[in-house]
Amino acid sequence: MLPILSFAGFTLLVAFIAWYATRSTNEKTADGYYLGGRSLGAVTIAGSLLLTNLSAEQIVGLNGQAFTEGILVMAWETLAAIAMILTAIILLPKYMKGGITTIPQFIENRFDKQTKAILSVLFLFAYSLVLLPTILYSGSLAFSSMFDLPSMLGMSQNATIWLCVWSIGIIGSIYAIFGGLKAVAVSDLINAIGLIVGGLLIPYFGLRMIGDENIGQGLDILWNNHPEKFNLKGEVDSSIPFGTIFTGMILAQVYYWGTNQSILQRVFGAKSLKEGQKGVILAALVKFLIPIVVVLPGVIAWHVFDGDLANADLAYPELVRKVLPPSLVGFFAAVLFGAVLSSFNSLLNSSATLFGFDLFKQYFNQEATELQTVKAGKTFGLILAVVSMTIAPFIASAPDGLFAYIQESLGSLSVPILAVVFVGIYTKRVPALGAKIVLTVGVVMYLISQFVLSPILVESALEAAAASGITDPKELRVIGAKAYPHFLHIMGILFVVNVGIMLLVGRLKPKTDVPTELQTDQIDTTPWKYALLAGGIITAMVLSTYLIF
């Protein structure tokens, strides 16, 4: 009973604080609802960025991969810090000087309205088919296991997941659709603090359990008993072969932190460029330290459960239930619930923004007032929430784990979108035709590569190996991995191809009218003078981890 009471108490406290902090914001205007009145400071932005990113799908998914593969999966977190630094120093000044609300607005100014619409639709597909459902599923899996809900409610695991998905989805929809960005950002900041504190408690109690109340001894036991779990150089059959760090992985990170609307909307709500840069760089510093929360517990769980769990994605919630004192389970469940809500309602709010700004006014009602645009965005957000809640329970069948499903699925969109933004920023003569080709053909090329060519070639290689008498599972995995390039390598190759297509179109049919750069007077666009120094220090810290391990 105590865990449930502490869970309800903390959740209601966060909701009250969010309401109190936003009661004076006029959310009937576009700036008020979508950008929090452009009033967010660096700390609020950093907290919101972390909670938008660090949700149950990240914590559960990465710890699940760490359970099976060790700390090599921390590359997803450490390289994210470098991508955030690049975003803060290079991309933010270009975006925020135009006073834009969405990334597709930036694309419209550089190319045309049709290109903007295509980009908006791709973002919405990514949110509805991949990100929103995985957030709901991972959160439901965590709560179901932490509270042992199937036994408590007398329901099957599958039925419990459906119940949790719809419960979280409905509450998250209320936050996002009726609260606006500022309510989301304020609740994010509170939950970010709670999640980091609570997240650190899991390895703390886990290492104490392993080391007979001695954390140092617990680390020694992990290091000595499972040295293979502390190798950052992934082999060819791992989820992150070492070479992928230099190809598709860094591209995936720059896409996520530098072009993803749900992330950048928090920064676009900054009161100035300086505050936006400070917020992103502060988040990058915390991101560098986050593997303690999203990777180390997976290795601890491997030791605690002797590598024996029905599903690797259960590693984190089962470890929480085993090592955390009952008095803290409710509090931790509440901050994890807040993280799930944060990511879910952040994406819903961004979806409403994309639809209202970039599609509704262009194709449905060109004379729409700001109030009508906001209402249309809210209605679309509700529809998207229902779609994602319907899809979410089926993600349990993803063959390679939750986090791998997210990254491989997003590859179809991240490569062409990043190519268009990259070329749009650094060239002036590539026309909208080049962007439209890449945003359609680029997606199709990736889908054919991963879901047609890859299965055929891998299956053919495995059949040949079986025919020659090879039966060792490890050897078969290596043969399968070598049969076709890793999806992160494919992302790197296709990025070069997509950029090449755009440059070729620009050479054959160059754009004649060079777009004028927008200059907003809504915020101060003076850069933070210490951005480069702070970014350099954090980048050096990230690189040092690879030298150590």
Secondary structure, DSSP 8 states (H G I E B T S, - for coil): -HHHHHHHHHHHHHHHHHHHHHTTS-TTSHHHHHHGGG-B-HHHHHHHHHHHHSSHHHHHHHHHHHHHH-GGGGHHHHHHHHHHHHIIIIIHHHHHTTT-SSHHHHHHHHS-HHHHHHHHHHHHHHIIIIIHHHHHHHHHHHHHHHTTHHHHHT--HHHHHHHHHHHHHHHHHHHHHHHHHHHHHHHHHHHHHHHHHHHHHHHHHHHHHHTTT-HHHHHHHHHHH-GGGG--S--TTSSS-GGGGGTHHHHHHHHHHHT-HHHHHHHHTBSBHHHHHHHHHHHHHHHHHTHHHHTHHHHHHHHHTTT--S-GGGHHHHHHHHHS-HHHHHHHHHHHHHHHHHHHHHHHHHHHHIIIIIIIIIII-TT--HHHHHHHHHHHHHHHHHHHHHHGGGGGG-TT-HHHHHHHHHHHHHHHHHHHHHHHHH-SS--HHHHHHHHHHHHHHHHHIIIIIHHHHHHHHHHHHHHTT---HHHHHHHHHHHS--HHHHHHHHHHHHHHHHHHHHHHS--SS-------SSSB----TTHHHHHHHHHHHHHHHHHH-
